[in-house]
């Protein structure tokens, strides 16, 4: 703000000396306030669109295997608390979920709408997909029809199918406690490589670069600055923990083999 006052004042001074300085300073402050307001409204629009589309697509995914299970409904409702939704937001989320369950729900149109709202920011798109994977896995498994629709969601968001595999692997790691202690199983190690998006043949340097890139892209503060609702910070933090767990699993395995 002080910078805007000084710059605006100096520009004004060139045209009107001291009176121009005063006018320029006032204009500078007004311009900063205007830009801040535009940014705030832009982020609020992204956050509102994020939550509405999240629950609409979730309803469609939970219906993908032909029935919405009690566990899936419970998982969706638990997100109301996890995302710290207000009363009005909860009602909007419920309505969006029901809309997604309807037979005439247009999944592709909803994904297209979210793409526009999120401005195609990869980190927000990946977080959107992460929520969907966790929701459909609420009953303990991801059915083939649900996996197929998750792939369709990923493609609709412009993400590769490997993103679905990565998130499913991440979820299995969370359930199994991979990376927390002891020797990892072959499946855990395979999933760890999938989470980091590298092959078992990758060098230690390539592994570290992939790890650091993912941690940077998914940093909760960075995501918040791009429009991720603050209420979803916990989920962003969970993702960085799983990325870190995967890295630890691979490092431990290589140290034992070395």
Order of alpha helices (4+ residues) and beta strands (2+ residues): alpha-alpha-alpha-alpha-alpha-alpha-alpha-alpha-alpha-alpha-alpha
